[in-house]
Amino acid sequence: MQINRSILLRGRYASIGDYVALTKPRVMSLVVFTALVGFMVAPGGIDPFAGVAALLCIAAGAGAAGALNMWYDADIDAVMARTATRPIPGGRVSRSEALVFGLMLGMCAIVALGMLNMAAAALLAFTIFFYVVVYTMWLKRRTPQNIVIGGAAGALPPVIGWVAAAGHVGLEPLILFLIIFLWTPPHFWALSLNLAGEYARAGVPMLPVVAGTAETKRQILLYSVLLVPTSLIPWALGFAGAIYGATAAMLGAIMIFLSWQVRRSNDKERRHARRLFAFSMLYLVLLFGVLLMDAAPYAQSH
């Protein structure tokens, strides 16, 4: 009787902070930032109210996807040290509560964005579906290419932002999509190199677990090399200036150098993978930040 009562009362210990944690705020902040860049570099005038509302909807949609991911992956999170303290495995939020929270938050985000821009709302709905169903439920536990294919969901926010501002998809947001798409594998595989044992225990077929560390390091370097010329396309096409071009080249050179260090390191030298993972976060923030400053004035003049 005492056990049943504790189960019934468990949800009472959940705080607002626990529900915020379900939304993966760090991931959400990156989503909102890249969506902001897409919105700001889109051609035409900017409606501040519509822009803020659209970004809030995109943030809510990202939070919903995060909550639904945690709902489905609660069993994996419970056996990995990095995620064992999350609200569901920590016993502060039940899986059913996370499911309802994620579904309600996602539906509200899509409906609210639909009142502003139906095309952007449809794209947001597709992004949530792709992340939750295609990546989380299907790919993550079945293929070492889960990050590559599933990375499409994380690459769509600048496209959503662009569509919210311009009402249509252009070549420019597709290039931004491609940059994030190519950035995702080296970013996450650098992390997974140091967590291969945990992923193996959780039954997640990350690339280091299935193909080994040597192949993972080779793939990291390959994607980093592909990323650099892709990141220069905005400058080459003229919708970003020389400042962006120089920044992209410099950041790309550092990315390749760090990836080469990882490629040459032995399995005991984890510091190189940690360094690459940390820099990859800085890389994307700086690249898109400079793009925002360098491309937005051009966009607003066209």
Secondary structure, 3 states (H helix, E strand, C coil): CHHHHHHHHHHHHCCHHHHHHHCCHHHHHHHHHHHHHHHHHCCCCCCHHHHHHHHHHHHHHHHHHHHHHHHHCHHHHHHCCCCCCCCCCCCCCCHHHHHHHHHHHHHHHHHHHHHHCHHHHHHHHHHHHHHHHHHHHHHCCCCCCHHHHHHHHHHCHHHHHHHHHHCCCCHHHHHHHHHHHHHHHHHHHHHHHHCHHHHHHHCCCCHHHHCCHHHHHHHHHHHHHHHHHHHCHHHHHCCCCHHHHHHHHHHHHHHHHHHHHHHHCCCCCCHHHHHHHHHHHHHHHHHHHHHHHHHHHHHHCC
